[in-house]
Amino acid sequence: MGIISWIILGLLAGAIAKFLLPGRDPGGFIGTTVIGVVGAFVGGWISARWLDHPVSKHFYDGATWVAAIGGSLVLLILYRILFGDSRR
């Protein structure tokens, strides 16, 4: 997959992560989207590095999607822990 595919995958993974963890985010839609893109890269890297499951070359591979969504969820949770109280 090329860089454009990873960005599209990240946008979708960020939207799914936001759906799975509803609530107010300090960054809004743009912040959640950026977290999704970065989470896709982080999830793919973790999958290839520590879980011994290299990222597939296909956009529709289920393991790639799980890694991207999982990375997005982890980053979204960390983002809420670190910056969640800034709107109070």
Secondary structure, DSSP 8 states (H G I E B T S, - for coil): --HHHHHHHHHHHHHHHHHHS-S--TTHHHHHHHHHHHHHHHHHHHHHHTSS----SSTT-HHHHHHHHHHHHHHHHHHHHHHGGGG-
